[in-house]
Amino acid sequence: MTADTGGHIRYVLDLARASDAHPAIDRIEILTRAFVDPVHGECYDQCIETIDDHTRIVRLRSVDSGYLAKEQLWTQHDSMVEAAVAHISALDRWPDVIHAHYADAGALAAAIKDRLGIPYVFTAHSLGHVKRAAFDKPCRELDGLEQRIAIEDRAIAGASAIIASSRDEAELQYALYDAYDPGRIRIIAPGSDVKDFANAMPDRAIDAAIDRFLTDPSKPTILAIARPVTKKNLAGLVEAYGRSSALQAAANLVIVAGTRDDLRTLEPEVRDNLAELLILIDRYDLYGKVAYPKTHRPCDIPAVYAYARERRGVFANPALNEPFGLTLLEAAAAGLPVVATDSGGPNDIVETCGNGLLVDPRAPEAISNALLAILADDALYDRYAAGGRTAMRTYDWDAHVAIYADLLAEVVAAPMAQPDRDTIPQNLLVSDIDGTLLGCADALSAFRQWHGDERALVFAVATGRSFHSAMAVLAQHHAPLPAIVISSVGSEIYHRRPGGIYARDIAWDEKVAAGWDREAIAGVIAREGGLTPQSPLEQRRAKLSYMIQGDPDAGRRLRALLDARGLACTIIQSHGRYLDVLPFAASKGTAVEHVRQALGLAAGQVVVAGDSGNDIEMLRSVPNAIIVGNHSDGLAERKDLSRCYVARGSHAHGILEGVAHFRKTAKRA
């Protein structure tokens, strides 16, 4: 195995295997480069390798026949394009769509689209801009980075859709590129077959291979499993452990960092990182406290997790950036709490599974404090350990492919899609997502069936979530795709276009930007507001978000503070925990009014539905407003919402009940 191989190859093969079982996908070809290299085996020069009746690997010959590191693959682009075009042209049936994985494949797909007109979707897996920001000293990871970034920009620009694995990737990482277009990006949580880890049992041979390093093998285990490359930051973990005598007293550290024989024969980056680990172990005199076994087989890894679980250990992923975080799912399935980097996919995994803590990977004290917090609190440990059940249910290949196949179908159909000019919108239904549309599977099923028969209805959602978070959670629950997404508490609006693409409403952006001094407001709150910011992912160009820890007067105090500084804004509290600061012109209510006017509908043709405090502006903005039965924040008792219909039914049942009520009332009139 080299630094160019590993989890990403497993991802592509697992995706192909899962896609093969989907009824809408009947043929898969995995195109890659052929090469001859005795070190890596002759099989990589085999032109066609059949996987099963529907799937095969096709290896295309390029100008150079030898193995090349990934940083050099750009030199083969032209010849690979010619080989791919020749191969596709000779097929009895051209592919309907290409899925390009990684930057070089994206460049090839863009060229093939130009030549043959075949659309493509793009998955970067890791991005050059992010790597450049992560490293503060020269290393192999930075070789050829400017070339790679230019290739990625071209791939992003030409893609019909872009598949991201996390909000961090969709909203922060891709935003670094000139070709960034948020409406073309979809978050689809990668699948993961982690059953082997859930059922993992200890193995005496594995136990012995680890125990031989340790003075007291019975202590809890801090476990890290990663390739010894700079971006994985294993040295940062050893540094955190070495600086904390409390952590050394509480647990052993076990690092499984690939397989090695003679350090002198390893690739330079791997050799240098392993040498740094050994130097740190010696500097902090960690002998007898740190285990770093030389070798393991892939089939041994479940038993390694079981070793840590039996000792009530914690899994650590201190990577400078982790595009997804497969090992976090493996650890969760094995029953281990996690402490993980706050850069990349772990944000979504930990939020979804509730299985651990996020830390700044560059802050040794933060890493050690988080590990100690879990190790010292049995109740917290047990709560995080239970997150494995959620991981197995959420990160499932069948669920991934169901969403993936729908997206591919939209991309393929896009060139033939025509607006339905015969159907004139008669009504607009705008629903909140969490606690309103979602929250009850039976209710959503009923709504889905009802929505399918509503041809003249424009369905929209209005949510505190970001656009990408909203689209991801709707897809996970197989909710109907909205024609319009009002996101980030009304500060952003997106309109659906053919091919599943959503276009941002620029006119709305300009409207809400008027009089909005984000930097000044954020500065006053930081200095005098006494509020805790939510994560960077929750902060938007036109939204600042904070935690208020159940303080009902937080909004009133902040309003007085900002008014005294002459700073205009809208302040919204919800669920007793969250506070959002928006431009004065922005709210769910004003966004609904903007959409209504754009559709040319009268106020009586609009129905809105919500359940919490961040829906108040929307609920009081139109005559036909529904408060679902499971509402919070005292909505039904508010005098300014007295004309709303308070449904007996909860969640989507309440929406349907309210719509029926208003339609019946309209007929009487």
C-alpha positions as CSV (number, residue, x, y, z in Angstrom):
1,M,0.0,0.0,0.0
2,T,1.2,3.5,-0.8
3,A,0.1,7.0,0.1
4,D,-1.9,7.0,-3.1
5,T,-4.0,4.0,-2.2
6,G,-6.3,3.1,0.7
7,G,-9.8,4.1,1.8
8,H,-10.6,6.0,-1.4
9,I,-10.2,2.8,-3.5
10,R,-12.4,0.9,-1.1
11,Y,-15.0,3.7,-1.4
12,V,-15.2,3.5,-5.2
13,L,-15.4,-0.3,-5.2
14,D,-18.0,-0.4,-2.4
15,L,-20.1,2.3,-4.3
16,A,-19.9,0.2,-7.5
17,R,-20.9,-2.9,-5.6
18,A,-23.9,-1.2,-3.9
19,S,-24.9,0.5,-7.2
20,D,-24.9,-2.8,-9.0
21,A,-27.8,-3.9,-6.8
22,H,-30.0,-0.9,-7.6
23,P,-32.7,-1.6,-10.3
24,A,-32.1,1.7,-12.1
25,I,-28.4,1.0,-12.7
26,D,-27.8,-1.9,-15.0
27,R,-24.2,-1.4,-16.2
28,I,-21.1,0.0,-14.5
29,E,-17.6,0.5,-16.0
30,I,-14.7,1.6,-13.7
31,L,-12.2,3.4,-15.9
32,T,-8.7,3.7,-14.5
33,R,-5.1,3.8,-15.8
34,A,-3.1,0.7,-16.7
35,F,0.5,0.5,-15.6
36,V,3.3,-2.1,-15.4
37,D,5.3,-2.2,-12.2
38,P,6.7,-5.4,-10.6
39,V,6.4,-3.8,-7.1
40,H,2.6,-3.3,-7.4
41,G,1.8,-6.5,-9.4
42,E,1.1,-7.4,-13.0
43,C,-2.7,-7.3,-12.6
44,Y,-2.8,-3.5,-13.0
45,D,-1.8,-4.0,-16.7
46,Q,-4.8,-6.2,-17.3
47,C,-7.1,-4.2,-19.7
48,I,-10.4,-5.7,-18.7
49,E,-11.2,-7.2,-15.3
50,T,-14.8,-8.5,-15.0
51,I,-16.3,-8.0,-11.5
52,D,-19.7,-9.5,-12.2
53,D,-22.4,-9.6,-14.9
54,H,-22.9,-5.8,-14.7
55,T,-19.6,-4.4,-13.6
56,R,-16.1,-4.4,-15.0
57,I,-12.8,-2.5,-14.5
58,V,-11.4,-1.0,-17.7
59,R,-7.7,0.0,-17.6
60,L,-6.7,2.5,-20.2
61,R,-3.2,2.8,-21.6
62,S,-1.5,6.2,-21.4
63,V,1.8,7.6,-22.8
64,D,3.8,6.3,-19.8
65,S,3.4,2.6,-19.0
66,G,4.9,2.7,-15.5
67,Y,3.5,3.4,-12.1
68,L,3.2,7.1,-11.3
69,A,2.5,8.9,-8.1
70,K,-0.8,10.8,-8.0
71,E,1.1,14.1,-8.3
72,Q,2.4,13.1,-11.7
73,L,-0.9,11.8,-13.2
74,W,-1.7,15.2,-14.8
75,T,1.1,14.4,-17.4
76,Q,-1.1,11.6,-18.7
77,H,-4.3,13.6,-19.1
78,D,-4.2,14.1,-22.8
79,S,-3.4,10.4,-23.7
80,M,-6.0,9.2,-21.1
81,V,-8.7,11.4,-22.7
82,E,-7.9,10.0,-26.1
83,A,-8.0,6.4,-24.8
84,A,-11.3,7.0,-22.9
85,V,-13.0,8.6,-25.9
86,A,-11.9,5.8,-28.2
87,H,-13.1,3.2,-25.6
88,I,-16.5,4.9,-25.2
89,S,-17.0,5.4,-28.9
90,A,-16.5,1.7,-29.5
91,L,-19.1,0.6,-26.9
92,D,-22.4,-0.7,-28.1
93,R,-24.0,1.8,-25.7
94,W,-22.5,5.0,-24.4
95,P,-22.7,5.7,-20.7
96,D,-25.6,7.9,-19.6
97,V,-23.5,9.7,-17.0
98,I,-19.9,9.7,-15.8
99,H,-19.0,9.8,-12.1
100,A,-15.6,11.3,-11.7
101,H,-13.7,10.5,-8.5
102,Y,-10.7,12.8,-7.6
103,A,-9.2,15.7,-9.4
104,D,-7.6,13.9,-12.3
105,A,-10.7,11.9,-13.2
106,G,-12.7,15.2,-13.0
107,A,-10.4,16.7,-15.6
108,L,-10.9,13.7,-17.9
109,A,-14.6,13.8,-17.4
110,A,-14.7,17.5,-18.3
111,A,-12.8,16.8,-21.5
112,I,-15.0,13.8,-22.4
113,K,-18.1,16.0,-21.8
114,D,-16.7,18.6,-24.3
115,R,-16.0,15.9,-26.9
116,L,-19.0,13.5,-26.5
117,G,-21.6,15.5,-24.6
118,I,-21.8,13.0,-21.7
119,P,-22.7,14.8,-18.4
120,Y,-20.7,14.0,-15.3
121,V,-21.0,14.3,-11.5
122,F,-17.9,14.9,-9.5
123,T,-16.7,13.7,-6.1
124,A,-13.4,15.3,-5.0
125,H,-12.9,13.2,-1.8
126,S,-10.1,15.7,-0.8
127,L,-9.4,19.2,-2.1
128,G,-6.1,20.9,-2.8
129,H,-7.1,24.3,-1.3
130,V,-7.8,22.5,2.0
131,K,-4.5,20.7,2.0
132,R,-2.6,23.9,1.4
133,A,-4.3,25.5,4.3
134,A,-3.7,22.5,6.6
135,F,0.1,22.3,6.3
136,D,2.5,24.9,7.7
137,K,5.7,23.3,6.4
138,P,6.9,21.7,3.1
139,C,6.0,18.0,2.6
140,R,5.0,15.6,-0.1
141,E,1.4,16.4,0.3
142,L,2.1,19.9,-1.1
143,D,3.9,18.8,-4.2
144,G,2.2,19.9,-7.4
145,L,-0.7,21.5,-5.4
146,E,-1.2,24.6,-7.6
147,Q,-1.5,22.3,-10.6
148,R,-4.1,20.2,-8.8
149,I,-6.1,23.1,-7.6
150,A,-6.4,24.4,-11.2
151,I,-7.5,20.9,-12.3
152,E,-10.1,20.8,-9.5
153,D,-11.5,24.1,-10.5
154,R,-12.1,22.9,-14.1
155,A,-13.7,19.7,-12.8
156,I,-16.0,21.7,-10.5
157,A,-17.0,24.2,-13.3
158,G,-18.1,21.5,-15.7
159,A,-19.9,19.1,-13.4
160,S,-23.7,18.8,-13.6
161,A,-23.7,18.0,-9.9
162,I,-21.1,17.6,-7.2
163,I,-21.4,15.0,-4.4
164,A,-19.9,16.0,-1.0
165,S,-19.8,13.8,2.1
166,S,-20.2,16.5,4.7
167,R,-21.4,20.1,5.3
168,D,-17.8,21.2,5.9
169,E,-16.9,20.0,2.4
170,A,-20.0,21.4,0.7
171,E,-20.1,24.8,2.5
172,L,-16.5,25.7,3.4
173,Q,-14.1,23.6,1.3
174,Y,-15.7,24.0,-2.1
175,A,-16.3,27.7,-1.4
176,L,-12.6,28.2,-1.8
177,Y,-12.8,27.6,-5.6
178,D,-13.7,30.2,-8.3
179,A,-16.2,27.7,-9.8
180,Y,-18.1,27.3,-6.5
181,D,-21.9,27.0,-7.0
182,P,-23.7,25.8,-3.9
183,G,-26.8,24.9,-5.8
184,R,-25.0,22.1,-7.7
185,I,-23.6,20.4,-4.6
186,R,-25.4,17.6,-2.8
187,I,-24.4,16.0,0.5
188,I,-24.9,12.3,0.4
189,A,-23.5,10.5,3.5
190,P,-21.2,7.7,2.3
191,G,-22.2,4.2,2.9
192,S,-20.2,2.0,5.2
193,D,-20.3,-1.7,5.9
194,V,-19.4,-1.7,9.6
195,K,-21.1,-4.9,10.7
196,D,-17.8,-6.6,11.2
197,F,-16.8,-3.9,13.7
198,A,-20.1,-4.1,15.6
199,N,-19.6,-7.8,16.2
200,A,-15.8,-7.6,16.7
201,M,-14.3,-9.9,19.4
202,P,-10.9,-9.7,21.0
203,D,-8.1,-11.8,19.5
204,R,-5.3,-13.1,21.8
205,A,-2.7,-12.7,19.1
206,I,-3.6,-9.1,18.6
207,D,-3.8,-8.5,22.3
208,A,-0.3,-9.9,22.7
209,A,1.1,-7.8,19.9
210,I,-0.1,-4.6,21.6
211,D,0.4,-5.7,25.3
212,R,4.1,-6.3,24.8
213,F,4.7,-2.5,24.5
214,L,2.8,-1.7,27.7
215,T,3.7,-1.7,31.4
216,D,0.0,-1.9,32.5
217,P,-2.0,-3.3,29.6
218,S,-5.2,-3.3,31.7
219,K,-5.5,0.5,31.6
220,P,-8.1,2.1,29.2
221,T,-6.8,2.6,25.6
222,I,-6.6,5.7,23.5
223,L,-6.7,4.2,20.0
224,A,-5.6,5.8,16.7
225,I,-5.6,4.0,13.3
226,A,-4.3,5.9,10.4
227,R,-1.6,6.0,7.7
228,P,1.6,7.7,9.0
229,V,1.3,10.7,6.7
230,T,1.5,14.4,7.7
231,K,-2.2,15.2,7.2
232,K,-3.2,12.4,9.7
233,N,-1.4,14.3,12.5
234,L,-0.5,11.3,14.6
235,A,2.4,13.3,15.9
236,G,-0.1,15.9,17.3
237,L,-1.8,13.1,19.2
238,V,1.5,11.9,20.7
239,E,2.4,15.5,21.6
240,A,-1.0,15.9,23.4
241,Y,-0.4,12.6,25.3
242,G,3.2,13.4,26.1
243,R,2.3,16.9,27.5
244,S,-0.4,15.5,29.8
245,S,0.6,13.6,32.9
246,A,-3.0,13.2,33.8
247,L,-3.8,11.5,30.4
248,Q,-0.8,9.2,30.8
249,A,-2.0,8.2,34.2
250,A,-5.5,7.5,32.9
251,A,-4.8,5.5,29.7
252,N,-2.3,3.9,27.4
253,L,-1.9,5.1,23.8
254,V,-2.1,2.6,20.9
255,I,-1.2,3.7,17.4
256,V,-1.8,1.4,14.5
257,A,0.0,3.2,11.6
258,G,0.2,0.8,8.7
259,T,2.7,-2.0,8.2
260,R,6.4,-1.5,8.2
261,D,9.6,-3.6,8.0
262,D,12.7,-1.5,7.7
263,L,12.1,2.3,8.2
264,R,14.8,3.0,5.7
265,T,12.9,1.4,2.8
266,L,9.7,3.3,3.3
267,E,8.4,6.2,1.3
268,P,10.0,9.5,2.5
269,E,6.8,11.0,4.0
270,V,5.9,7.8,5.8
271,R,9.5,7.2,7.0
272,D,9.7,10.8,8.3
273,N,6.3,10.7,10.1
274,L,7.2,7.4,11.8
275,A,10.6,8.8,12.8
276,E,8.8,11.8,14.3
277,L,6.6,9.5,16.4
278,L,9.5,7.7,17.8
279,I,11.3,10.9,18.6
280,L,8.3,12.2,20.5
281,I,7.9,9.0,22.4
282,D,11.6,9.3,23.4
283,R,11.4,13.0,24.2
284,Y,8.5,12.5,26.6
285,D,9.8,9.1,27.9
286,L,6.5,7.3,27.0
287,Y,8.0,3.8,26.9
288,G,5.6,1.4,28.5
289,K,2.7,3.8,27.8
290,V,2.6,3.8,24.0
291,A,2.1,0.8,21.7
292,Y,3.0,1.0,18.0
293,P,2.8,-2.5,16.5
294,K,4.8,-3.0,13.3
295,T,2.4,-5.0,11.3
296,H,-1.2,-6.1,10.9
297,R,-3.6,-7.5,8.3
298,P,-6.8,-5.7,7.3
299,C,-8.8,-8.6,8.9
300,D,-7.1,-7.8,12.2
301,I,-8.6,-4.3,12.5
302,P,-11.9,-5.3,14.1
303,A,-10.0,-7.1,16.8
304,V,-7.9,-3.9,17.4
305,Y,-11.1,-2.0,18.0
306,A,-12.4,-4.8,20.3
307,Y,-9.1,-4.5,22.3
308,A,-9.9,-0.8,23.0
309,R,-13.5,-1.5,23.7
310,E,-12.8,-4.2,26.3
311,R,-10.7,-1.6,28.2
312,R,-13.3,1.2,27.9
313,G,-11.1,3.1,25.6
314,V,-11.6,6.1,23.3
315,F,-10.8,6.4,19.6
316,A,-8.9,9.4,18.4
317,N,-8.7,11.0,15.0
318,P,-6.5,14.1,15.1
319,A,-6.2,14.6,11.3
320,L,-5.5,18.2,10.2
321,N,-8.5,17.6,7.8
322,E,-10.6,14.5,7.4
323,P,-12.7,14.6,4.2
324,F,-15.1,12.0,5.7
325,G,-13.9,9.8,8.5
326,L,-14.6,6.1,7.9
327,T,-12.6,5.1,11.0
328,L,-15.0,7.1,13.2
329,L,-17.9,4.9,11.9
330,E,-15.8,1.8,12.5
331,A,-15.1,3.0,16.0
332,A,-18.7,3.9,16.7
333,A,-19.9,0.5,15.5
334,A,-17.4,-1.2,17.7
335,G,-18.8,0.7,20.7
336,L,-16.0,3.3,21.2
337,P,-16.5,7.0,21.9
338,V,-14.5,9.3,19.7
339,V,-12.4,12.5,19.9
340,A,-12.0,13.8,16.4
341,T,-10.8,16.7,14.4
342,D,-13.2,19.6,13.9
343,S,-12.1,19.9,10.2
344,G,-14.1,18.0,7.7
345,G,-16.5,15.1,7.8
346,P,-16.3,14.4,11.6
347,N,-18.5,17.4,12.2
348,D,-21.4,15.6,10.5
349,I,-20.7,12.2,12.0
350,V,-20.4,13.4,15.6
351,E,-23.5,15.6,15.2
352,T,-25.5,12.8,13.6
353,C,-24.4,10.0,15.9
354,G,-23.7,11.9,19.1
355,N,-20.7,9.6,19.7
356,G,-18.0,12.0,20.9
357,L,-16.3,15.4,20.9
358,L,-14.7,17.6,18.3
359,V,-11.4,19.3,18.8
360,D,-9.0,21.7,17.1
361,P,-6.3,19.2,15.9
362,R,-3.6,21.8,16.3
363,A,-4.3,22.3,20.0
364,P,-2.7,19.6,22.1
365,E,-4.4,20.7,25.3
366,A,-7.8,20.6,23.6
367,I,-7.1,17.0,22.5
368,S,-6.0,15.8,25.9
369,N,-8.8,17.6,27.7
370,A,-11.5,16.0,25.5
371,L,-10.0,12.5,26.0
372,L,-9.9,13.0,29.7
373,A,-13.4,14.3,29.8
374,I,-14.7,11.1,28.3
375,L,-12.5,8.8,30.2
376,A,-13.4,10.4,33.6
377,D,-17.2,10.4,33.1
378,D,-18.8,6.9,32.9
379,A,-22.2,8.3,32.0
380,L,-20.8,10.4,29.2
381,Y,-18.7,7.5,28.0
382,D,-21.8,5.2,27.9
383,R,-23.8,7.8,26.0
384,Y,-21.2,8.3,23.4
385,A,-20.5,4.6,23.1
386,A,-24.2,4.0,22.3
387,G,-23.9,6.2,19.1
388,G,-22.8,3.2,17.1
389,R,-26.4,2.2,16.6
390,T,-27.0,5.5,14.8
391,A,-23.9,5.1,12.7
392,M,-24.9,1.7,11.4
393,R,-28.4,2.9,10.6
394,T,-27.4,6.3,9.0
395,Y,-24.3,5.4,7.0
396,D,-25.7,2.6,5.0
397,W,-24.8,1.8,1.4
398,D,-28.4,1.0,0.3
399,A,-29.5,4.4,1.7
400,H,-26.6,6.1,-0.1
401,V,-27.3,4.5,-3.4
402,A,-31.1,5.3,-3.3
403,I,-30.3,9.0,-3.0
404,Y,-27.4,8.7,-5.5
405,A,-29.5,7.0,-8.2
406,D,-32.2,9.7,-7.9
407,L,-29.5,12.4,-8.4
408,L,-28.0,10.6,-11.4
409,A,-31.5,10.3,-12.9
410,E,-32.1,14.0,-12.6
411,V,-28.7,14.7,-14.2
412,V,-29.4,12.4,-17.2
413,A,-32.9,13.9,-17.6
414,A,-31.8,17.5,-17.4
415,P,-31.1,18.1,-21.2
416,M,-34.6,16.9,-22.0
417,A,-36.5,18.6,-19.2
418,Q,-38.8,21.3,-20.1
419,P,-40.7,23.6,-17.8
420,D,-44.4,22.7,-17.4
421,R,-45.8,25.8,-19.0
422,D,-49.4,24.4,-19.0
423,T,-49.5,24.2,-15.2
424,I,-50.0,27.6,-13.6
425,P,-49.2,27.7,-9.8
426,Q,-52.4,28.0,-7.8
427,N,-50.9,27.7,-4.3
428,L,-47.7,28.0,-2.4
429,L,-47.1,25.7,0.6
430,V,-44.1,26.6,2.8
431,S,-43.2,24.3,5.6
432,D,-40.5,24.3,8.2
433,I,-38.4,21.0,8.2
434,D,-37.4,19.8,11.7
435,G,-40.4,19.2,13.9
436,T,-42.9,20.2,11.2
437,L,-42.4,18.3,7.9
438,L,-40.0,15.7,9.6
439,G,-40.4,14.0,12.9
440,C,-43.0,11.3,12.2
441,A,-42.4,8.6,9.5
442,D,-46.1,7.8,9.0
443,A,-47.0,11.5,8.7
444,L,-44.2,12.1,6.1
445,S,-45.4,9.0,4.1
446,A,-48.9,10.5,4.0
447,F,-47.6,13.9,3.0
448,R,-45.5,12.3,0.3
449,Q,-48.5,10.6,-1.2
450,W,-50.6,13.7,-1.0
451,H,-47.9,15.9,-2.6
452,G,-47.7,13.6,-5.6
453,D,-51.2,14.5,-6.6
454,E,-50.8,18.2,-6.1
455,R,-49.9,19.4,-9.6
456,A,-50.6,23.1,-9.2
457,L,-49.0,23.4,-5.8
458,V,-45.5,24.9,-5.4
459,F,-43.9,23.2,-2.4
460,A,-41.2,25.1,-0.5
461,V,-39.4,24.6,2.8
462,A,-38.2,27.3,5.2
463,T,-35.6,26.2,7.7
464,G,-32.9,27.3,10.1
465,R,-30.7,24.8,8.4
466,S,-28.2,25.7,5.6
467,F,-29.2,24.8,2.1
468,H,-26.9,21.8,2.0
469,S,-28.0,20.6,5.4
470,A,-31.7,20.9,4.4
471,M,-31.2,19.0,1.2
472,A,-29.3,16.3,2.9
473,V,-31.9,15.7,5.7
474,L,-34.7,15.8,3.2
475,A,-33.0,13.2,1.0
476,Q,-32.3,11.0,4.1
477,H,-36.0,10.9,4.9
478,H,-37.1,10.6,1.2
479,A,-39.1,13.7,1.5
480,P,-40.4,15.4,-1.7
481,L,-37.9,17.7,-3.2
482,P,-39.0,21.3,-2.8
483,A,-39.3,23.7,-5.7
484,I,-37.9,26.4,-3.4
485,V,-35.6,26.3,-0.4
486,I,-35.6,29.2,2.1
487,S,-32.6,28.4,4.2
488,S,-30.6,29.8,7.1
489,V,-33.7,31.3,8.8
490,G,-34.7,33.2,5.7
491,S,-31.4,34.8,4.8
492,E,-30.9,32.7,1.7
493,I,-33.3,31.4,-1.1
494,Y,-32.7,28.8,-3.7
495,H,-34.9,27.9,-6.7
496,R,-35.0,24.4,-8.3
497,R,-33.9,24.1,-11.9
498,P,-33.9,21.1,-14.3
499,G,-31.3,18.4,-13.4
500,G,-31.7,18.8,-9.7
501,I,-29.7,22.0,-9.7
502,Y,-30.8,24.9,-7.4
503,A,-30.0,28.5,-8.3
504,R,-29.4,31.0,-5.6
505,D,-31.8,34.0,-5.6
506,I,-29.4,36.9,-6.2
507,A,-32.2,39.5,-6.0
508,W,-32.9,38.3,-2.5
509,D,-29.2,38.4,-1.6
510,E,-29.0,42.1,-2.6
511,K,-32.2,42.9,-0.7
512,V,-31.0,41.5,2.6
513,A,-27.5,42.9,2.3
514,A,-28.8,46.4,2.5
515,G,-27.9,47.9,5.9
516,W,-26.3,44.7,7.1
517,D,-22.9,45.3,8.9
518,R,-22.0,41.8,9.8
519,E,-18.5,42.5,11.0
520,A,-19.6,45.3,13.3
521,I,-22.4,43.2,14.8
522,A,-20.2,40.2,15.3
523,G,-17.6,42.4,17.0
524,V,-20.1,43.9,19.5
525,I,-21.5,40.5,20.4
526,A,-18.0,39.1,20.8
527,R,-16.9,41.9,23.1
528,E,-20.1,42.6,25.1
529,G,-22.8,40.1,24.2
530,G,-21.7,37.2,26.4
531,L,-23.0,34.6,23.9
532,T,-21.3,31.4,22.7
533,P,-21.1,31.2,18.9
534,Q,-22.4,28.0,17.3
535,S,-19.9,26.1,15.1
536,P,-18.3,27.8,12.1
537,L,-20.6,25.8,9.8
538,E,-23.7,27.6,11.3
539,Q,-22.2,31.1,10.5
540,R,-23.3,32.5,7.1
541,R,-22.7,35.6,5.1
542,A,-26.1,36.9,6.2
543,K,-26.5,35.0,9.6
544,L,-24.7,34.9,12.9
545,S,-25.7,32.0,15.2
546,Y,-25.2,31.6,19.0
547,M,-26.1,29.3,21.8
548,I,-28.2,30.9,24.7
549,Q,-28.4,27.9,27.1
550,G,-32.1,28.4,27.9
551,D,-31.8,32.1,28.7
552,P,-35.2,33.6,27.7
553,D,-34.0,37.2,27.9
554,A,-30.9,36.8,25.7
555,G,-32.6,38.2,22.7
556,R,-34.1,41.2,24.5
557,R,-30.7,42.1,26.0
558,L,-28.9,41.7,22.7
559,R,-31.5,43.9,20.9
560,A,-30.9,46.7,23.4
561,L,-27.1,46.4,23.0
562,L,-27.2,46.5,19.2
563,D,-29.9,49.3,19.1
564,A,-27.6,51.4,21.3
565,R,-24.9,51.0,18.7
566,G,-27.2,51.8,15.8
567,L,-26.9,48.4,14.3
568,A,-30.0,47.2,12.5
569,C,-30.8,43.5,12.5
570,T,-33.4,40.8,13.2
571,I,-33.0,38.6,16.2
572,I,-34.7,35.2,16.4
573,Q,-34.7,32.8,19.4
574,S,-35.9,29.2,19.0
575,H,-36.1,25.9,21.0
576,G,-34.9,27.7,24.1
577,R,-31.3,27.1,23.0
578,Y,-30.6,29.0,19.8
579,L,-30.3,32.6,18.8
580,D,-29.8,33.9,15.2
581,V,-28.9,37.4,14.2
582,L,-30.0,38.3,10.6
583,P,-30.1,41.3,8.4
584,F,-33.0,43.5,9.2
585,A,-34.7,42.6,5.9
586,A,-34.3,38.8,6.4
587,S,-36.6,36.4,8.1
588,K,-38.6,33.4,7.1
589,G,-41.6,35.8,6.8
590,T,-40.0,38.3,4.5
591,A,-38.5,35.5,2.4
592,V,-41.9,33.9,1.9
593,E,-43.3,37.3,0.8
594,H,-40.4,37.7,-1.7
595,V,-41.2,34.2,-3.1
596,R,-45.0,35.0,-3.2
597,Q,-44.4,38.1,-5.3
598,A,-42.0,36.3,-7.6
599,L,-44.7,33.6,-8.3
600,G,-47.4,36.3,-8.8
601,L,-49.7,34.8,-6.1
602,A,-52.1,36.5,-3.9
603,A,-51.6,36.4,-0.1
604,G,-54.6,34.0,0.2
605,Q,-52.9,31.5,-2.1
606,V,-50.1,30.9,0.4
607,V,-50.1,28.5,3.3
608,V,-47.2,28.2,5.8
609,A,-46.6,25.7,8.6
610,G,-44.2,25.7,11.5
611,D,-43.5,24.5,15.0
612,S,-41.0,26.8,16.8
613,G,-39.8,30.2,17.6
614,N,-37.8,30.7,14.4
615,D,-41.1,30.2,12.5
616,I,-42.9,33.1,14.2
617,E,-42.1,35.7,11.5
618,M,-43.4,33.3,8.8
619,L,-46.5,32.3,10.7
620,R,-47.7,35.9,11.2
621,S,-46.7,37.0,7.7
622,V,-49.6,35.3,5.8
623,P,-53.4,34.8,6.5
624,N,-53.2,31.0,6.2
625,A,-50.7,29.8,8.8
626,I,-50.6,26.4,10.5
627,I,-49.1,25.6,13.9
628,V,-48.6,21.9,14.1
629,G,-49.7,20.0,17.1
630,N,-46.2,19.2,18.4
631,H,-45.2,22.9,18.6
632,S,-42.9,24.5,21.1
633,D,-41.9,28.0,22.4
634,G,-45.5,28.7,23.3
635,L,-46.6,29.4,19.8
636,A,-50.3,28.6,20.3
637,E,-50.5,31.1,23.3
638,R,-49.0,34.1,21.4
639,K,-51.4,36.9,20.8
640,D,-49.7,37.8,17.5
641,L,-50.4,34.3,16.2
642,S,-54.0,34.1,17.4
643,R,-55.4,33.8,13.8
644,C,-53.2,30.8,13.0
645,Y,-54.8,27.4,12.7
646,V,-53.5,25.2,15.6
647,A,-53.6,21.6,14.3
648,R,-54.4,18.6,16.5
649,G,-52.2,16.4,14.3
650,S,-48.4,16.5,14.8
651,H,-45.7,17.0,12.2
652,A,-46.8,16.5,8.6
653,H,-50.2,15.2,9.7
654,G,-50.7,18.7,11.1
655,I,-49.7,20.2,7.8
656,L,-52.2,18.2,5.9
657,E,-54.9,18.9,8.5
658,G,-54.2,22.7,8.2
659,V,-54.2,22.7,4.4
660,A,-57.6,20.9,4.4
661,H,-58.9,23.4,6.8
662,F,-57.9,26.4,4.7
663,R,-59.2,24.9,1.5
664,K,-62.5,24.2,3.1
665,T,-62.7,27.7,4.5
666,A,-61.9,29.1,1.0
667,K,-64.7,27.1,-0.6
668,R,-67.2,28.6,2.0
669,A,-66.1,32.0,1.0
